[in-house]
């Protein structure tokens, strides 16, 4: 989960740099996606409904792994693990 969240962060930062020439100096995936949503309706959809729940879970996993790591089982992560 930690690696997936970091991958999403880096991808969002790449596209923000591509579009804007800079990106926010943050580790908040939600904040990065909000900035990127200004350029893409598809990204904006990630911040709505059930998709937003997945984004926030990824962000929680990142914070938790930095502070107090815990194990995720396959059912919790889903079939894509």
HELIX and SHEET records of a PDB file:
HELIX    1   1 UNK A    2  UNK A   20  1                                  19    
HELIX    2   2 UNK A   29  UNK A   36  1                                   8    
HELIX    3   3 UNK A   41  UNK A   45  1                                   5    
HELIX    4   4 UNK A   49  UNK A   67  1                                  19    
HELIX    5   5 UNK A   74  UNK A   77  1                                   4    
END                                                                             
